[in-house]
Amino acid sequence: MDSRFTDIIQLIKQSRTNAIKAVNAELINLYWNIGEYITKKIERSEWGESVVAELAKYIQRNEPEAKGFSDKNLWRMKQFYETYKDFPILSTLLREISWSHNLAIFSRCKTAEEREFYIKLSKKEKYSFRELDRQISASLFERAMIGNLKISTALRETNNDLTNTFKDSYIFEFLSLPEQHRESELQYGLVRQMKNFILELGKDFLFIGEEYKLQVGNSDFYIDLLFYHRGLQCLVAFELKADKFKPDHLGQLNFYLEALDRDVKKSNENPSIGVLLCKDKDNEVVEYALSRSLSPTMISEYKTQLPDKKLLQQKIHELFANDSGGK
């Protein structure tokens, strides 16, 4: 491409993006206003419920090119308005994600907190509809609420809010692995399904390589998976363990982080972070192991099946009950 004209191409692309955003915002405004209109007519007993079906037919007759105004969709617009009418803070965000995203969130999520979580995340991560649908199915909100991320003392002293970057547990249902599997099968599956893996990690993660080679003295060592995180501006090493966490796993990871910081990290980058990804962990053992660790490390577990959403929601209720009971 002729470098003289690249700025013009960027202006064209930006204008196109702005136009799409404006059209989407206006569409959400329309659906909101229709939902508000129907709600108020029914509340004032000016309309019965059967009128909505008549309205759908009227629109079809008079605006045959207008799509998406079936009686079912008109009821969804009413539900959309009623769901958010008392939450003005969210009204701007609602207009920054598509109708299909909004529909998935307000129809599948049960609480205002959960809806707000997915609206903000959809905007931040720029999820496709499929990606958002998967995150709701994977109970990302419940896991974030319950999660008690186990991090070392060195990481705890950083200024970064790592709870928004890393998770206490990761879900890899897309691998279709049997309950008993080897670390090599886990690693192979994650590399093969890198797009889904990064969706679960977060889109700020950039994959560098598998079996990343480190040379220390006359010996070679290999990191299972190495990433770079754009927000934290640091290398992130993942070590995979297809069994329960053991304290001696940390020694290997600490060694890798030291080698990365000495030989790979650039001067403008922050110290490397290590994540030990285990199939299972005893939280008390993890706390003991991390309490004196001077390396920026954390320990998470992974599951190969989607979690039971009802069970997670029950745990959230128990947590809130315990918190309020202790006050």
C-alpha positions as CSV (number, residue, x, y, z in Angstrom):
1,M,0.0,0.0,0.0
2,D,1.2,3.5,-0.8
3,S,2.3,5.0,2.5
4,R,1.2,8.5,1.4
5,F,-2.4,7.5,1.6
6,T,-2.7,5.3,4.7
7,D,-4.0,8.2,6.8
8,I,-6.9,8.6,4.4
9,I,-7.7,4.9,4.6
10,Q,-7.8,5.2,8.4
11,L,-10.2,8.1,8.2
12,I,-12.5,6.1,6.0
13,K,-12.4,3.1,8.3
14,Q,-13.0,5.3,11.4
15,S,-15.9,7.0,9.7
16,R,-17.4,3.7,8.8
17,T,-17.1,2.5,12.4
18,N,-18.6,5.6,13.7
19,A,-21.6,5.3,11.3
20,I,-22.2,1.7,12.4
21,K,-22.1,2.8,16.1
22,A,-24.5,5.6,15.4
23,V,-27.0,3.3,13.5
24,N,-26.8,0.8,16.4
25,A,-27.4,3.5,19.0
26,E,-30.4,4.8,17.1
27,L,-31.8,1.3,16.8
28,I,-31.5,0.7,20.5
29,N,-33.1,4.1,21.1
30,L,-36.0,3.1,18.9
31,Y,-36.5,-0.3,20.7
32,W,-36.3,1.5,24.0
33,N,-38.9,4.1,23.0
34,I,-41.3,1.5,21.6
35,G,-40.9,-0.6,24.8
36,E,-41.6,2.5,26.9
37,Y,-44.7,3.4,24.8
38,I,-46.2,-0.1,25.0
39,T,-45.5,-0.3,28.8
40,K,-47.2,3.0,29.6
41,K,-50.2,2.2,27.4
42,I,-50.8,-1.1,29.2
43,E,-50.1,0.4,32.6
44,R,-52.8,3.0,32.0
45,S,-55.2,0.3,30.8
46,E,-55.4,2.0,27.4
47,W,-54.2,-1.2,25.7
48,G,-54.9,-4.8,26.4
49,E,-52.2,-7.4,25.8
50,S,-53.9,-8.4,22.5
51,V,-53.2,-5.0,21.1
52,V,-49.5,-5.8,20.7
53,A,-50.3,-8.5,18.2
54,E,-52.5,-6.0,16.3
55,L,-49.7,-3.5,16.4
56,A,-47.3,-6.0,14.8
57,K,-49.7,-6.6,12.0
58,Y,-50.3,-2.9,11.5
59,I,-46.5,-2.3,11.2
60,Q,-46.2,-5.1,8.7
61,R,-49.0,-3.6,6.5
62,N,-47.8,0.0,6.6
63,E,-44.0,-0.5,6.8
64,P,-43.4,-3.9,5.0
65,E,-39.7,-3.3,4.7
66,A,-39.3,-2.8,8.4
67,K,-38.0,-6.1,9.9
68,G,-37.9,-7.2,13.6
69,F,-41.3,-6.0,14.7
70,S,-43.2,-9.2,15.3
71,D,-45.4,-9.4,18.3
72,K,-42.7,-11.5,20.0
73,N,-40.1,-8.9,19.4
74,L,-42.4,-6.1,20.5
75,W,-42.9,-7.9,23.8
76,R,-39.1,-8.1,24.1
77,M,-38.8,-4.4,23.6
78,K,-41.3,-3.9,26.5
79,Q,-39.2,-6.3,28.6
80,F,-36.0,-4.5,27.7
81,Y,-37.4,-1.1,28.8
82,E,-38.9,-2.5,32.0
83,T,-35.6,-4.3,32.9
84,Y,-33.5,-1.1,32.7
85,K,-35.9,1.8,33.3
86,D,-34.8,2.1,36.9
87,F,-31.0,1.9,36.1
88,P,-30.2,5.2,34.3
89,I,-26.4,4.7,34.7
90,L,-26.6,1.7,32.3
91,S,-28.6,3.5,29.7
92,T,-25.6,4.9,27.8
93,L,-23.8,1.5,27.9
94,L,-26.9,-0.2,26.5
95,R,-26.6,1.8,23.3
96,E,-22.9,0.8,22.8
97,I,-23.6,-2.9,22.3
98,S,-25.9,-4.5,19.7
99,W,-29.5,-5.5,20.2
100,S,-28.6,-9.2,20.0
101,H,-26.1,-8.7,22.8
102,N,-28.6,-6.8,24.9
103,L,-31.2,-9.5,24.2
104,A,-28.9,-12.2,25.5
105,I,-28.0,-10.3,28.6
106,F,-31.4,-9.1,29.8
107,S,-33.1,-12.4,28.9
108,R,-30.5,-14.8,30.4
109,C,-29.2,-12.8,33.4
110,K,-31.2,-12.8,36.6
111,T,-29.9,-9.8,38.6
112,A,-29.0,-6.1,37.8
113,E,-25.4,-6.8,39.0
114,E,-25.0,-9.7,36.5
115,R,-26.5,-7.7,33.6
116,E,-24.2,-4.7,34.4
117,F,-21.2,-7.1,34.5
118,Y,-21.8,-8.5,31.0
119,I,-22.8,-5.2,29.5
120,K,-19.5,-3.6,30.6
121,L,-17.5,-6.7,29.7
122,S,-19.1,-6.9,26.2
123,K,-18.1,-3.3,25.5
124,K,-14.5,-3.7,27.0
125,E,-13.7,-7.0,25.3
126,K,-15.7,-6.3,22.1
127,Y,-17.3,-9.8,22.3
128,S,-19.1,-11.3,19.3
129,F,-22.5,-12.6,20.1
130,R,-21.1,-16.2,20.2
131,E,-18.4,-15.2,22.6
132,L,-20.8,-13.4,24.9
133,D,-23.2,-16.4,24.8
134,R,-20.3,-18.7,25.8
135,Q,-19.2,-16.5,28.7
136,I,-22.8,-16.5,30.1
137,S,-23.0,-20.3,29.7
138,A,-19.6,-20.6,31.4
139,S,-20.9,-18.6,34.4
140,L,-18.2,-16.0,34.2
141,F,-20.1,-13.6,36.5
142,E,-20.6,-16.2,39.2
143,R,-17.0,-17.3,39.0
144,A,-15.8,-13.7,39.3
145,M,-18.0,-13.1,42.3
146,I,-16.9,-16.2,44.1
147,G,-13.3,-16.3,42.9
148,N,-10.7,-16.0,45.6
149,L,-7.5,-15.6,43.5
150,K,-4.5,-17.1,45.2
151,I,-1.5,-14.9,44.6
152,S,2.0,-14.6,46.1
153,T,3.1,-11.8,48.4
154,A,5.1,-10.2,45.6
155,L,2.0,-9.9,43.4
156,R,-0.1,-8.7,46.2
157,E,2.2,-5.7,46.6
158,T,1.8,-4.5,43.0
159,N,-0.5,-1.7,42.1
160,N,-2.4,-3.7,39.6
161,D,-5.9,-5.0,40.2
162,L,-5.1,-8.6,39.2
163,T,-8.6,-9.9,40.0
164,N,-9.8,-8.2,36.8
165,T,-7.0,-9.9,34.8
166,F,-6.7,-13.4,36.1
167,K,-9.2,-15.9,37.4
168,D,-9.3,-18.3,40.3
169,S,-10.7,-21.0,37.9
170,Y,-10.7,-21.4,34.2
171,I,-13.2,-23.4,32.1
172,F,-11.9,-25.4,29.1
173,E,-15.1,-27.2,28.1
174,F,-14.2,-26.6,24.4
175,L,-11.3,-29.2,24.7
176,S,-13.7,-32.2,25.2
177,L,-11.0,-33.8,27.3
178,P,-11.8,-37.0,29.4
179,E,-11.7,-36.7,33.1
180,Q,-8.3,-38.4,33.2
181,H,-5.8,-36.8,30.8
182,R,-2.1,-36.0,30.5
183,E,-0.5,-32.6,30.6
184,S,0.6,-33.0,27.0
185,E,-3.1,-33.6,25.9
186,L,-4.1,-30.4,27.8
187,Q,-1.3,-28.4,26.3
188,Y,-2.0,-29.7,22.7
189,G,-5.7,-28.9,23.1
190,L,-5.2,-25.4,24.3
191,V,-2.8,-24.6,21.5
192,R,-5.1,-26.1,18.9
193,Q,-8.0,-24.1,20.4
194,M,-6.1,-20.9,21.0
195,K,-9.0,-18.6,20.0
196,N,-11.2,-20.2,22.6
197,F,-8.4,-20.2,25.1
198,I,-7.7,-16.5,24.8
199,L,-11.5,-15.8,25.0
200,E,-11.4,-17.6,28.4
201,L,-8.1,-15.8,29.4
202,G,-9.1,-12.3,28.2
203,K,-8.3,-10.5,24.9
204,D,-5.3,-8.6,26.3
205,F,-3.3,-11.8,26.2
206,L,-1.1,-12.3,23.2
207,F,0.3,-15.8,22.6
208,I,4.0,-16.0,22.1
209,G,4.7,-19.8,22.0
210,E,4.4,-23.3,23.4
211,E,7.4,-25.1,24.9
212,Y,9.2,-21.8,25.0
213,K,12.9,-22.5,25.2
214,L,15.1,-20.9,28.0
215,Q,18.8,-21.5,28.0
216,V,20.4,-21.2,31.5
217,G,24.1,-22.2,31.7
218,N,24.5,-25.4,29.6
219,S,20.9,-26.6,30.2
220,D,17.7,-26.0,28.2
221,F,14.3,-25.5,29.9
222,Y,10.8,-25.2,28.4
223,I,7.9,-23.1,29.5
224,D,4.6,-24.8,28.7
225,L,2.9,-21.7,27.3
226,L,4.2,-18.1,27.2
227,F,2.0,-15.0,26.7
228,Y,2.4,-11.3,26.7
229,H,-0.3,-9.1,28.4
230,R,-0.8,-5.8,26.8
231,G,-2.5,-4.1,29.8
232,L,0.1,-5.2,32.4
233,Q,2.9,-4.9,29.8
234,C,4.7,-8.1,31.0
235,L,5.3,-11.7,30.0
236,V,3.0,-14.3,31.5
237,A,4.2,-17.9,31.8
238,F,1.6,-20.7,32.2
239,E,2.7,-24.0,33.6
240,L,0.2,-26.8,33.3
241,K,-0.4,-29.6,35.9
242,A,-3.0,-32.3,35.1
243,D,-3.1,-33.2,38.8
244,K,-3.5,-31.6,42.2
245,F,-1.3,-28.6,43.2
246,K,1.9,-29.5,45.1
247,P,4.1,-27.0,46.8
248,D,7.2,-28.1,44.8
249,H,5.5,-27.0,41.6
250,L,6.3,-23.4,42.5
251,G,10.0,-23.9,42.5
252,Q,10.1,-24.7,38.8
253,L,7.8,-21.7,37.9
254,N,9.9,-19.3,40.0
255,F,13.0,-20.4,38.2
256,Y,11.4,-19.8,34.8
257,L,10.3,-16.3,35.9
258,E,13.9,-15.4,37.0
259,A,15.2,-16.6,33.6
260,L,12.6,-14.6,31.7
261,D,13.3,-11.4,33.6
262,R,17.1,-11.8,33.2
263,D,17.2,-12.9,29.5
264,V,13.9,-12.2,27.7
265,K,12.1,-9.3,29.3
266,K,12.8,-5.9,27.7
267,S,13.9,-2.9,29.8
268,N,10.5,-1.1,29.3
269,E,8.5,-4.1,30.4
270,N,7.3,-5.0,33.9
271,P,8.5,-8.1,35.8
272,S,7.1,-11.4,34.4
273,I,4.2,-13.2,36.1
274,G,3.7,-16.9,36.5
275,V,0.4,-18.8,36.6
276,L,0.4,-22.4,37.8
277,L,-2.7,-24.0,36.2
278,C,-3.7,-27.1,38.1
279,K,-6.6,-29.6,37.8
280,D,-7.3,-29.3,41.5
281,K,-6.0,-27.4,44.6
282,D,-6.3,-27.4,48.3
283,N,-6.7,-23.7,49.2
284,E,-5.0,-24.0,52.6
285,V,-2.0,-25.7,51.0
286,V,-1.9,-23.0,48.3
287,E,-1.9,-20.2,51.0
288,Y,0.9,-21.8,52.9
289,A,3.0,-22.3,49.7
290,L,2.4,-18.7,48.5
291,S,2.8,-16.9,51.8
292,R,6.6,-16.6,51.5
293,S,7.0,-16.7,47.7
294,L,9.0,-13.7,46.5
295,S,8.1,-14.3,42.9
296,P,5.0,-12.8,41.2
297,T,3.1,-16.0,40.9
298,M,-0.5,-17.2,41.3
299,I,-2.3,-20.6,41.4
300,S,-5.5,-21.3,39.5
301,E,-7.4,-24.4,38.7
302,Y,-9.1,-25.5,35.5
303,K,-12.3,-27.5,34.8
304,T,-13.0,-29.4,31.6
305,Q,-16.8,-29.0,31.8
306,L,-19.2,-26.1,32.1
307,P,-19.9,-25.4,35.8
308,D,-23.3,-25.9,37.4
309,K,-24.7,-22.3,37.3
310,K,-27.4,-23.0,40.0
311,L,-24.7,-24.3,42.4
312,L,-22.6,-21.2,41.8
313,Q,-25.6,-18.9,42.4
314,Q,-26.3,-20.7,45.6
315,K,-22.7,-20.1,46.7
316,I,-23.1,-16.4,45.9
317,H,-26.2,-16.2,48.1
318,E,-24.4,-18.0,50.9
319,L,-21.5,-15.5,50.7
320,F,-23.8,-12.5,50.7
321,A,-25.7,-14.0,53.7
322,N,-22.5,-14.6,55.6
323,D,-21.3,-11.0,54.9
324,S,-24.6,-9.4,56.0
325,G,-24.8,-11.7,59.0
326,G,-21.4,-10.7,60.2
327,K,-22.3,-7.0,60.2
